[in-house]
Amino acid sequence: MTFVEFLLLLVIAGICGSIAQALVGFSRGGCLVSIALGFVGALLGTWLARQVGLPDLLTVQLGDKAFPIVWSIIGAALFAAILALLTRRPVRTGV
């Protein structure tokens, strides 16, 4: 994998992570968090898709690596929703 392919992979993962954060309504951090969320989402989404027996949808081929766009967004949205449930901010009451 060349340096340009790696940069493109980071950009695609960041876009997938930020779309997932927008879908869930949970946002912690900036660009690096979105990139990490995109990669975790790709792992989680492809694993779930293979468990159910679903095909890869809309994959981007970068060199010899394939990045699943749809499963990355779905997996990242699930992961962001779980993070949102686990890290709720306390509700402030009173004056």
C-alpha positions in Angstrom: 0.0 0.0 0.0 1.4 3.3 -1.0 1.4 6.5 1.0 -1.3 8.1 -1.2 -3.5 5.0 -0.9 -3.1 5.1 2.9 -4.1 8.8 3.0 -7.2 8.0 0.8 -8.0 5.2 3.2 -7.8 7.6 6.2 -10.1 10.1 4.4 -12.7 7.5 3.5 -12.7 6.1 7.1 -13.0 9.7 8.4 -16.0 10.4 6.2 -17.7 7.1 7.1 -17.1 7.8 10.8 -18.5 11.3 10.6 -21.6 10.1 8.7 -22.1 7.5 11.5 -21.7 10.2 14.2 -24.2 12.4 12.4 -26.7 9.5 12.1 -26.5 8.7 15.8 -26.3 12.2 17.0 -23.2 11.5 19.2 -20.0 13.3 18.6 -16.9 13.2 20.8 -13.7 14.6 19.3 -12.8 15.6 15.9 -11.2 14.2 12.8 -9.0 11.5 14.5 -12.0 10.2 16.4 -14.0 10.0 13.2 -11.2 8.1 11.5 -10.9 5.6 14.3 -14.7 5.2 14.4 -14.7 4.5 10.7 -12.1 1.8 11.0 -13.8 0.2 14.1 -17.1 0.4 12.2 -15.5 -1.3 9.2 -14.3 -4.2 11.4 -17.6 -4.4 13.3 -19.8 -4.0 10.3 -18.0 -6.6 8.1 -18.0 -9.0 11.0 -21.8 -8.6 11.5 -22.4 -8.9 7.8 -20.5 -12.1 7.6 -22.2 -13.6 10.6 -25.6 -13.0 8.9 -24.3 -14.0 5.5 -24.8 -10.6 3.7 -22.5 -9.6 0.8 -20.1 -6.7 0.8 -21.9 -3.6 -0.4 -20.1 -0.6 -2.0 -16.5 -1.4 -1.4 -13.7 0.9 -2.4 -10.6 -0.9 -3.7 -7.3 0.8 -2.7 -4.4 -1.2 -3.9 -4.9 -4.7 -2.7 -7.2 -3.7 0.2 -11.0 -3.3 0.0 -12.8 -0.9 2.3 -16.5 -1.6 2.8 -18.3 1.7 2.8 -21.8 0.6 3.8 -20.7 -1.8 6.5 -18.3 0.8 7.9 -21.1 3.3 8.3 -23.5 0.8 9.8 -20.8 -0.6 12.2 -19.6 2.8 13.2 -23.2 3.9 13.9 -23.8 0.9 16.1 -20.5 1.5 17.9 -21.2 5.2 18.3 -24.7 4.4 19.7 -23.2 2.0 22.2 -20.6 4.7 23.2 -23.4 7.2 23.6 -25.3 4.9 25.9 -22.3 4.1 28.0 -20.9 7.6 28.3 -24.1 9.7 29.0 -23.5 13.0 30.7 -25.3 13.4 34.0 -28.5 15.4 33.9 -28.2 18.6 35.9 -31.2 19.6 38.0 -32.0 22.5 40.2 -31.0 26.1 40.1 
